[in-house]
Amino acid sequence: MAPLDATALDDEDMLDPLTIGRRIRQLRTDRGMTLEVLAQAIGRAPSQVSVIENGKRELKVGELQRFARILEVGLDDLLSPEPPTSRDALEIALERAGRGPIFSSLELPPVPVRKGLSDEAIATILRLHDELERLHRQRAATPEEARRANAELRAEQRRRGNHFPELEQTARELLAAVGHTGGPLSQRVASELAAHLGFSLHYVPDLPASTRSVTDKENGRIYLPVRHGDTDPRTTLLQALAAHVLDKKEPHDYAELLRQRVETNYLAGALLIPEASAVAFLTTAKQARELSIEDLRDAFAVSYETAAHRFTNLATEHLGLPVHFLKVHSSGTISKAYENDGAAFPTDALGAIDGQIVCRWWSARQVFEVADRLSPFHQYTDKPAGTYWCSSSIQSTAAGDFSVSVGTPFAHVKWFRGRDTQRRLRSTCPDPSCCRRPPAQLSQRWAEKAWPSARLNASLLAAMPTGTFTGVDTTAVYEFLEKHSGGRA
């Protein structure tokens, strides 16, 4: 008998009593042993061995060794995680389903596994169980779950200073592979990177409406829109390549979906603005006390938002600066946010910031009041947690106007251009008297005399998209690929 491999007992799957029980039964019957003969050899009552074979009792190491010795197999054979036969696999799956929370919640009697129960019947029961489980997951995937997952991810980003060294290393390796030594990443180099990874690029007018790009892994093709609108075409391509490099699959919950988006966006940003070049650029600017998001944007030929995001990746890790980032819709609602500088964002009762209204006196809202949208906008804001300086810019998109802001506490503003601004406002939010509650005179004048018709966000009533978790129209994507693949298989 083969010696015991200690590592074999570390994996819970390998010690699954259902699989081990079926394996013991199979080995016993293969050797023509009755239940009574095996029970006598092992020193147990036949009923006890039956319980073991039915996977209703876990075995200790010593017991496993006795069974292996009597059945004349190595312990590794007994611990193999693979069911002995396809029938055993079905029976094990049915047994697990019967012990799970879905069956328990239905208060149904367990389905006895008998020889008369066909494989097709078991497969049908399992398919129904899987569908019930999917519906339960979908029902649980509420906006509250999304906000909770987002809050947990932001907390992790805060702990890491929004810096992911493993993704920076991946970006360095990819750029080195195509000979990019620094500076802005051109569209040509981005295309060369796609070719290096085995993809050809195809710009099409009929990309499915629910997608930004479609990757055909079988034929090594990436389909991109002919018209990118307000999106940098490099970004769309690099995000598709990042998802491939990071081997991203269809997400199964909000936490996985959000993490995938953060990591693919981060890697795309690290390719557009390489760490070594950006840190050298920012270090020089800090020494000159001329840090500026606008300069970073122009130096690497990216959007203001990409430069602002990338600045938060590098500012704390390489410059020792705590910062915050806000993307706010013209309505005042938060679209994206990050902070590790103590900036107190508005939150709901669960601590989530998503969709919350930013104080109207903050830079992120005040920038919309300025007619000049080309010049940098800087502002100091006295908040309950202290005074913060912020630089904001407006980005116009198909979804509306958004302000993108990067800020830092007063103690660190000395490194930034724009610190000499004379604009300074006071915010006492979350105190309702700051900006949420109308002045008494206005309330007296208009209370009960006005009824605004709200612009209802369609997603408000949809807890989950239909089809895939991400809401992508899978049918449209597959039909698109079938059309463009030319029947290649």
C-alpha positions as CSV (number, residue, x, y, z in Angstrom):
1,M,0.0,0.0,0.0
2,A,1.3,3.5,-0.9
3,P,2.4,5.6,2.1
4,L,0.1,8.4,3.4
5,D,0.7,11.7,1.7
6,A,0.1,14.3,4.4
7,T,-0.8,16.9,1.8
8,A,-3.6,14.7,0.6
9,L,-5.6,15.6,3.8
10,D,-5.4,19.3,3.4
11,D,-8.1,19.6,0.7
12,E,-11.6,19.4,2.0
13,D,-12.9,18.2,-1.3
14,M,-10.6,15.1,-1.1
15,L,-12.1,14.2,2.3
16,D,-15.7,14.5,1.1
17,P,-17.6,11.6,2.8
18,L,-20.0,11.2,0.0
19,T,-17.3,10.6,-2.6
20,I,-15.2,8.4,-0.2
21,G,-18.3,6.4,0.7
22,R,-19.2,5.7,-3.0
23,R,-15.6,4.8,-3.7
24,I,-15.6,2.3,-0.8
25,R,-18.8,0.7,-2.1
26,Q,-17.4,0.5,-5.6
27,L,-14.2,-1.1,-4.5
28,R,-16.1,-3.6,-2.3
29,T,-18.5,-4.6,-5.1
30,D,-15.6,-4.9,-7.6
31,R,-14.0,-7.4,-5.3
32,G,-17.2,-9.4,-4.8
33,M,-17.4,-8.6,-1.1
34,T,-20.7,-8.3,0.6
35,L,-21.4,-5.6,3.1
36,E,-21.3,-8.2,5.9
37,V,-17.8,-9.5,4.8
38,L,-16.4,-5.9,4.7
39,A,-18.0,-5.1,8.0
40,Q,-16.5,-8.2,9.7
41,A,-13.0,-7.4,8.2
42,I,-13.2,-3.8,9.4
43,G,-14.6,-4.7,12.8
44,R,-17.8,-2.8,12.4
45,A,-21.5,-3.7,12.2
46,P,-22.9,-3.9,8.7
47,S,-25.2,-0.9,9.4
48,Q,-22.3,1.2,10.4
49,V,-20.5,0.4,7.1
50,S,-23.7,1.2,5.2
51,V,-23.8,4.6,6.9
52,I,-20.2,5.2,5.7
53,E,-20.9,4.0,2.2
54,N,-23.8,6.4,2.0
55,G,-21.6,9.3,3.0
56,K,-23.3,10.0,6.3
57,R,-20.2,9.8,8.5
58,E,-16.7,11.2,8.1
59,L,-13.8,8.8,8.6
60,K,-10.6,9.5,10.6
61,V,-7.2,8.8,9.1
62,G,-6.8,5.5,10.9
63,E,-10.1,4.3,9.6
64,L,-9.3,5.3,6.1
65,Q,-6.0,3.4,6.3
66,R,-7.9,0.2,7.5
67,F,-10.4,0.4,4.6
68,A,-7.5,1.0,2.1
69,R,-5.6,-2.0,3.5
70,I,-8.6,-4.4,3.4
71,L,-9.6,-3.2,0.0
72,E,-6.0,-3.6,-1.2
73,V,-5.7,0.0,-2.6
74,G,-3.5,2.9,-1.9
75,L,-4.8,5.6,0.3
76,D,-4.6,8.1,-2.6
77,D,-7.0,5.9,-4.6
78,L,-9.5,6.0,-1.7
79,L,-9.2,9.7,-1.4
80,S,-9.5,10.5,-5.1
81,P,-12.0,13.4,-5.5
82,E,-13.5,11.9,-8.7
83,P,-16.6,9.8,-8.3
84,P,-16.1,6.2,-9.3
85,T,-18.8,6.3,-12.1
86,S,-21.0,8.8,-13.8
87,R,-24.0,7.3,-11.9
88,D,-22.1,7.9,-8.6
89,A,-21.5,11.5,-9.7
90,L,-25.3,12.0,-10.2
91,E,-26.2,10.3,-6.9
92,I,-23.6,12.4,-5.0
93,A,-24.9,15.6,-6.6
94,L,-28.5,14.6,-5.7
95,E,-27.5,13.8,-2.1
96,R,-25.7,17.2,-1.7
97,A,-28.7,19.0,-3.1
98,G,-31.0,17.2,-0.7
99,R,-28.8,18.4,2.2
100,G,-28.6,21.9,1.0
101,P,-30.6,25.0,2.1
102,I,-32.8,25.1,-1.0
103,F,-34.4,21.7,-0.4
104,S,-34.6,22.5,3.4
105,S,-36.4,25.7,2.7
106,L,-39.0,23.9,0.6
107,E,-39.7,21.4,3.4
108,L,-39.8,18.5,1.0
109,P,-38.9,15.0,1.9
110,P,-35.5,13.8,0.7
111,V,-35.5,12.0,-2.7
112,P,-34.3,8.4,-1.9
113,V,-31.6,7.2,-4.3
114,R,-32.8,3.8,-5.6
115,K,-31.7,1.7,-8.6
116,G,-35.1,2.3,-10.1
117,L,-34.4,6.1,-10.2
118,S,-33.1,6.6,-13.7
119,D,-30.1,8.8,-14.6
120,E,-32.5,11.1,-16.6
121,A,-34.7,11.6,-13.6
122,I,-31.8,12.5,-11.3
123,A,-30.5,14.9,-14.0
124,T,-33.9,16.5,-14.2
125,I,-34.1,17.0,-10.5
126,L,-30.6,18.5,-10.4
127,R,-31.5,20.9,-13.3
128,L,-34.6,22.1,-11.4
129,H,-32.5,22.5,-8.2
130,D,-29.8,24.5,-10.1
131,E,-32.5,26.8,-11.5
132,L,-34.0,27.4,-8.1
133,E,-30.5,28.2,-6.8
134,R,-30.0,30.6,-9.6
135,L,-33.3,32.4,-8.9
136,H,-32.4,32.7,-5.3
137,R,-29.0,34.2,-6.2
138,Q,-30.7,36.6,-8.6
139,R,-33.2,37.6,-6.0
140,A,-30.4,38.2,-3.5
141,A,-28.4,40.3,-5.9
142,T,-30.1,43.6,-4.9
143,P,-28.8,47.1,-5.1
144,E,-28.1,46.8,-1.4
145,E,-25.7,43.9,-2.1
146,A,-24.0,46.0,-4.8
147,R,-23.5,48.9,-2.5
148,R,-22.2,46.6,0.2
149,A,-19.7,45.0,-2.2
150,N,-18.6,48.4,-3.5
151,A,-18.0,49.6,0.1
152,E,-15.9,46.6,0.9
153,L,-13.8,47.1,-2.3
154,R,-13.3,50.8,-1.6
155,A,-12.1,49.8,1.9
156,E,-9.5,47.5,0.4
157,Q,-8.4,50.2,-2.0
158,R,-8.0,52.6,0.9
159,R,-5.9,50.1,2.8
160,R,-3.7,49.6,-0.3
161,G,-3.4,53.3,-1.1
162,N,-5.3,52.4,-4.3
163,H,-2.0,50.8,-5.5
164,F,-1.9,47.3,-7.0
165,P,1.8,46.3,-7.4
166,E,1.0,43.0,-9.1
167,L,-1.0,44.8,-11.8
168,E,1.9,47.4,-12.2
169,Q,4.2,44.4,-12.8
170,T,1.9,42.9,-15.3
171,A,1.8,46.3,-17.2
172,R,5.6,46.5,-17.2
173,E,6.0,43.0,-18.6
174,L,3.4,43.7,-21.4
175,L,5.0,47.1,-22.3
176,A,8.5,45.5,-22.4
177,A,7.2,42.8,-24.7
178,V,6.3,45.3,-27.4
179,G,9.4,47.5,-26.8
180,H,7.6,50.4,-25.2
181,T,10.2,52.2,-23.0
182,G,8.0,55.0,-21.6
183,G,5.9,58.0,-22.4
184,P,2.5,58.1,-24.0
185,L,1.1,54.8,-25.4
186,S,0.2,55.4,-29.1
187,Q,-2.7,53.6,-30.8
188,R,0.0,51.8,-32.9
189,V,1.7,50.4,-29.9
190,A,-1.7,49.4,-28.4
191,S,-2.4,47.5,-31.6
192,E,1.1,45.9,-31.5
193,L,0.2,44.8,-27.9
194,A,-3.0,43.1,-29.2
195,A,-1.0,41.3,-31.9
196,H,1.6,40.2,-29.3
197,L,-1.3,38.6,-27.3
198,G,-2.5,36.9,-30.5
199,F,-5.4,39.2,-31.5
200,S,-6.3,41.0,-34.6
201,L,-8.4,44.1,-34.4
202,H,-11.7,44.6,-36.3
203,Y,-13.7,47.8,-36.2
204,V,-17.3,47.2,-36.9
205,P,-20.5,49.3,-37.1
206,D,-22.8,46.7,-35.6
207,L,-21.3,45.9,-32.2
208,P,-24.1,44.7,-29.8
209,A,-25.5,47.8,-28.0
210,S,-24.9,46.2,-24.6
211,T,-21.1,45.9,-25.2
212,R,-18.0,48.1,-25.4
213,S,-16.1,45.4,-27.3
214,V,-16.3,41.7,-28.1
215,T,-13.4,39.3,-27.8
216,D,-13.5,36.2,-30.0
217,K,-10.9,34.0,-28.3
218,E,-11.4,31.1,-30.7
219,N,-10.4,33.1,-33.7
220,G,-8.1,35.6,-32.0
221,R,-10.2,38.7,-32.8
222,I,-11.2,41.7,-30.9
223,Y,-14.2,43.6,-32.3
224,L,-14.4,47.4,-31.5
225,P,-16.8,50.1,-32.5
226,V,-16.1,52.2,-35.5
227,R,-17.3,55.3,-33.6
228,H,-16.0,55.6,-30.1
229,G,-17.9,58.8,-29.2
230,D,-16.4,60.3,-26.1
231,T,-14.3,57.3,-25.3
232,D,-10.6,57.0,-26.0
233,P,-10.3,54.1,-28.5
234,R,-7.1,53.0,-26.7
235,T,-8.9,52.6,-23.4
236,T,-11.6,50.3,-24.9
237,L,-9.0,48.1,-26.5
238,L,-6.7,48.0,-23.5
239,Q,-9.6,47.1,-21.2
240,A,-10.4,44.2,-23.5
241,L,-6.8,43.1,-23.5
242,A,-6.6,43.5,-19.7
243,A,-9.6,41.2,-19.2
244,H,-7.9,38.6,-21.4
245,V,-4.5,38.9,-19.6
246,L,-6.2,38.6,-16.2
247,D,-8.3,35.7,-17.5
248,K,-11.6,37.2,-16.4
249,K,-14.7,35.0,-16.6
250,E,-18.4,35.9,-16.4
251,P,-18.9,37.2,-12.8
252,H,-21.3,35.5,-10.5
253,D,-22.0,38.2,-8.0
254,Y,-21.6,42.0,-7.5
255,A,-18.3,41.7,-5.6
256,E,-16.7,39.7,-8.5
257,L,-18.2,42.1,-11.1
258,L,-16.8,45.2,-9.3
259,R,-13.4,43.7,-8.7
260,Q,-13.1,42.7,-12.3
261,R,-13.9,46.3,-13.4
262,V,-11.5,47.8,-11.0
263,E,-8.6,45.4,-12.0
264,T,-9.2,45.7,-15.8
265,N,-9.5,49.5,-15.6
266,Y,-6.4,49.7,-13.4
267,L,-4.3,47.6,-15.8
268,A,-5.5,49.6,-18.8
269,G,-4.6,52.8,-16.9
270,A,-1.2,51.3,-16.0
271,L,-0.6,50.6,-19.7
272,L,-1.7,54.1,-20.8
273,I,0.4,55.8,-18.1
274,P,3.3,53.6,-17.3
275,E,4.3,53.7,-13.6
276,A,8.0,54.4,-14.1
277,S,7.5,57.3,-16.5
278,A,4.6,58.7,-14.5
279,V,6.4,58.6,-11.2
280,A,9.4,60.3,-12.7
281,F,7.2,63.0,-14.1
282,L,5.2,63.5,-10.9
283,T,8.3,63.5,-8.7
284,T,9.8,66.3,-10.7
285,A,6.5,68.2,-10.5
286,K,6.3,67.7,-6.8
287,Q,9.9,69.0,-6.3
288,A,8.9,72.1,-8.2
289,R,5.6,72.3,-6.3
290,E,3.7,72.1,-9.5
291,L,1.7,68.9,-9.3
292,S,-1.2,69.1,-11.7
293,I,-3.7,66.6,-13.1
294,E,-3.9,68.7,-16.3
295,D,-0.1,68.3,-16.8
296,L,-0.3,64.5,-16.3
297,R,-3.2,64.4,-18.7
298,D,-1.3,66.3,-21.4
299,A,2.0,64.5,-20.9
300,F,0.4,61.1,-21.6
301,A,-2.3,62.2,-24.0
302,V,-5.2,60.8,-22.0
303,S,-8.5,62.1,-20.6
304,Y,-8.7,64.1,-17.5
305,E,-10.5,61.3,-15.7
306,T,-7.9,58.7,-16.7
307,A,-5.1,61.0,-15.4
308,A,-7.1,61.6,-12.2
309,H,-7.6,57.9,-11.6
310,R,-3.9,57.2,-12.3
311,F,-2.8,59.9,-10.0
312,T,-4.7,58.2,-7.1
313,N,-2.9,55.0,-8.0
314,L,0.5,56.6,-7.6
315,A,0.2,59.6,-5.2
316,T,0.2,57.8,-1.9
317,E,2.6,54.9,-2.8
318,H,5.2,57.1,-4.5
319,L,4.6,60.7,-3.4
320,G,3.4,60.1,0.1
321,L,0.2,62.1,-0.5
322,P,-3.2,61.2,0.8
323,V,-5.9,62.0,-1.8
324,H,-9.5,61.7,-2.7
325,F,-11.2,61.3,-6.1
326,L,-14.8,62.1,-7.0
327,K,-16.8,61.7,-10.2
328,V,-20.1,63.5,-9.8
329,H,-23.0,63.9,-12.2
330,S,-24.4,67.4,-12.9
331,S,-27.4,66.4,-10.7
332,G,-25.0,66.2,-7.8
333,T,-25.0,62.4,-7.4
334,I,-21.8,60.4,-6.9
335,S,-20.8,58.2,-9.8
336,K,-17.4,57.0,-8.5
337,A,-15.4,57.9,-5.4
338,Y,-12.2,57.0,-3.6
339,E,-10.4,58.5,-0.6
340,N,-7.6,57.7,1.8
341,D,-7.4,61.3,3.2
342,G,-10.3,61.3,5.6
343,A,-12.6,63.3,3.2
344,A,-16.1,62.5,4.5
345,F,-18.3,61.5,1.6
346,P,-22.0,61.5,2.1
347,T,-23.4,58.0,2.9
348,D,-26.7,56.3,3.3
349,A,-27.8,54.4,6.5
350,L,-25.7,51.4,5.4
351,G,-22.5,53.5,4.9
352,A,-22.7,53.3,1.1
353,I,-21.9,56.4,-1.0
354,D,-23.2,55.3,-4.3
355,G,-25.9,57.6,-5.7
356,Q,-25.5,60.0,-2.7
357,I,-25.8,63.7,-3.2
358,V,-22.6,65.7,-2.8
359,C,-22.7,69.0,-0.8
360,R,-23.5,71.9,-3.2
361,W,-20.6,73.9,-1.8
362,W,-17.9,71.3,-2.6
363,S,-15.7,71.9,-5.6
364,A,-17.3,68.9,-7.4
365,R,-20.6,70.8,-7.5
366,Q,-19.3,74.4,-7.7
367,V,-17.4,73.7,-11.0
368,F,-20.7,73.4,-12.8
369,E,-21.5,77.0,-11.9
370,V,-18.5,78.3,-13.7
371,A,-18.9,79.4,-17.4
372,D,-15.2,78.9,-18.3
373,R,-14.9,75.1,-18.6
374,L,-11.4,75.2,-20.2
375,S,-9.5,76.7,-17.3
376,P,-8.6,74.6,-14.3
377,F,-11.0,75.0,-11.3
378,H,-9.5,75.1,-7.8
379,Q,-11.2,75.5,-4.5
380,Y,-10.6,75.3,-0.7
381,T,-13.5,73.9,1.3
382,D,-13.8,74.1,5.0
383,K,-15.5,70.8,6.1
384,P,-16.2,69.3,9.5
385,A,-13.1,67.1,9.2
386,G,-10.8,69.9,8.2
387,T,-9.9,72.1,5.2
388,Y,-9.5,70.4,1.8
389,W,-8.2,71.7,-1.5
390,C,-9.6,70.3,-4.7
391,S,-9.1,70.6,-8.4
392,S,-12.1,69.8,-10.7
393,S,-12.8,69.5,-14.4
394,I,-16.0,68.8,-16.3
395,Q,-16.2,65.9,-18.7
396,S,-19.2,65.8,-21.2
397,T,-20.3,62.4,-22.1
398,A,-23.3,60.7,-23.8
399,A,-24.7,60.1,-20.3
400,G,-24.4,63.8,-19.4
401,D,-21.9,66.1,-17.8
402,F,-19.7,64.9,-14.9
403,S,-17.2,66.7,-12.8
404,V,-14.0,64.8,-12.0
405,S,-12.2,66.0,-8.9
406,V,-9.0,65.2,-7.1
407,G,-8.3,66.7,-3.7
408,T,-6.0,66.6,-0.7
409,P,-6.0,67.9,2.9
410,F,-4.7,71.5,3.5
411,A,-1.4,70.2,4.9
412,H,-0.4,68.7,1.5
413,V,-1.7,71.4,-0.9
414,K,1.8,73.1,-0.9
415,W,2.8,70.6,-3.6
416,F,0.0,71.4,-6.1
417,R,-0.4,74.1,-8.7
418,G,-3.5,76.1,-8.0
419,R,-2.9,76.3,-4.2
420,D,-3.0,80.1,-4.5
421,T,-6.6,80.2,-5.4
422,Q,-8.7,82.6,-3.3
423,R,-11.8,80.6,-3.7
424,R,-12.9,79.2,-0.3
425,L,-16.3,78.0,0.8
426,R,-17.7,76.3,3.9
427,S,-19.6,73.1,4.1
428,T,-21.2,71.7,7.3
429,C,-22.7,68.6,5.6
430,P,-24.1,66.2,6.6
431,D,-25.9,68.9,8.7
432,P,-29.2,69.3,6.8
433,S,-29.1,73.1,7.3
434,C,-25.9,73.2,5.1
435,C,-27.6,72.7,1.7
436,R,-30.2,70.0,1.9
437,R,-32.9,72.0,3.7
438,P,-34.2,75.0,1.8
439,P,-33.9,78.5,3.5
440,A,-36.9,79.2,5.7
441,Q,-38.0,82.1,3.4
442,L,-38.1,79.9,0.3
443,S,-39.9,77.0,2.2
444,Q,-42.5,79.4,3.5
445,R,-43.1,80.8,0.0
446,W,-43.3,77.5,-2.0
447,A,-44.1,74.7,0.5
448,E,-47.3,72.8,-0.7
449,K,-47.3,74.9,-3.9
450,A,-44.8,73.0,-6.0
451,W,-44.7,69.5,-7.3
452,P,-41.6,68.6,-9.4
453,S,-41.8,65.6,-11.7
454,A,-38.7,63.5,-10.9
455,R,-36.5,62.0,-13.6
456,L,-36.7,58.4,-12.6
457,N,-33.7,56.3,-13.3
458,A,-34.8,53.2,-15.1
459,S,-32.3,51.0,-13.1
460,L,-34.0,52.0,-9.9
461,L,-36.7,49.4,-10.4
462,A,-34.4,46.7,-11.7
463,A,-32.6,44.7,-9.0
464,M,-30.8,42.7,-11.6
465,P,-30.3,42.7,-15.4
466,T,-31.7,39.8,-17.3
467,G,-29.6,37.2,-19.0
468,T,-26.0,37.3,-17.8
469,F,-25.1,38.9,-14.5
470,T,-23.5,41.9,-16.3
471,G,-26.6,42.6,-18.3
472,V,-24.9,41.8,-21.6
473,D,-27.3,40.5,-24.3
474,T,-25.6,37.1,-24.8
475,T,-27.8,36.2,-27.7
476,A,-26.9,39.4,-29.6
477,V,-23.2,38.8,-28.8
478,Y,-23.3,35.2,-30.1
479,E,-25.2,36.1,-33.2
480,F,-22.7,38.9,-33.8
481,L,-19.8,36.4,-33.5
482,E,-21.5,33.9,-35.8
483,K,-22.0,36.6,-38.4
484,H,-18.4,37.9,-38.3
485,S,-16.6,34.6,-37.8
486,G,-17.7,33.4,-41.3
487,G,-18.5,30.0,-40.0
488,R,-14.9,29.3,-38.8
489,A,-14.7,26.6,-36.2
